[in-house]
Amino acid sequence: MTGTQTDADLAQAIGLPLVLVVGLRPGCLSHALLTAESIRARRLPLAGWVVNRLDPDMGAAEHSIAYLRARLDAPLLSDVPYQDLPEPGQLVFALPAAWR
């Protein structure tokens, strides 16, 4: 953002609920939990989280999602499937039924 302000400062200034996007790949569990902890520490509202499947060969993907479901104090809003080199405008988003 600037030399002194971050995206988190912007989120605090706006005060809107945040959506955490978890890029599903090795190392994502600790990254997601630390990010959620940072959001809570700033007393920002966490509306939910989205799984973005970045690695089609990631083992234990379903286990990782279940692990995050149990530990993130927010709902899973969407599970975006892996897409190999999608064309702009053809990205597939798995939107919750309530949003369609």
N, C-alpha and C positions, 0 to 999 in steps of 0.2 A: 504494500500500500504506500507507505512513505518511510522515511528514515526513522520515524519515531512511533508510527502507528501500524498496527497489524490488522488482519481480517477480523480477529477477535475483538479489537477495539471498535471496528465498524459494526459488528454484530451487537455489541453492547449498546452502542449509540442508537441503533435502529430499534432494538428490543423485540425483534420478530423471532418466533420459534425457529430453531435450526434443524436441519436434516443432515445426519451424518452419513456419508457415503463410504462404504467399506469395500475397497478393492480386494476381492477374494484372491489371495495369493499367499505364499509363505511369509510369515511375519505380521500378517494382518490382524491377528487376535490382540497382540499387545498394543499395536498401533491404535486399534479401535477403542480398546479399554482406556488407554492413556488419553486419547482425544475426548472421550466421554467424561473422564475425570476432570479434564481441563474445562470443559463446558460447564460442568457442575460447580467447579471452583469459582468461576466467574458469575455464577448464579444466572446462567442463560437457560432459557427453556429449550429442551430437546424434544422436538415433535416426533421424531422417530428416526429410523435408519434404513438404508438401502444397501442391498448386496449387489455389487457389480462384479460379475464373474470374469476376471481378467485372464485366468489361466485354465484352459479347457482340460488340462491333464493334472490339475491339482488333486492330489489324493486327500481323502477325508474332508471334502468340501461340505458335505451335509453335516458331518460332525462339527465342523467349525461354525456353521450357521447355528446349530443347536446350542453350542457353547455360548455364542454371543446372545442368543435369545434368552438364555438363563441368566446372563450377567448384565446386559444393558437394560437399564430401567426406562425403556421406550419400546414402542411397537416396531416390528419389521414392516415397513411400508411397501417394499417392492423387492423383487429378485430379478435383476437384469441379466439375461442369458449372455453367454460368451458369443461374440460376433466377430468372425474372421474378416478383417479389412472391410467393414461396412462402408457403403457409399454415403456421403452426406445426404440427408433427407430420407434415408432408408433405415435409420437406426431403429431397432426394436426396443421399446420400453415396456416393461411389465407393470403397467399402472394398476393400482388397487381398483377393484370394481367400483368403489364409491367415487372414484375420480373420473370415471369414464362417462 
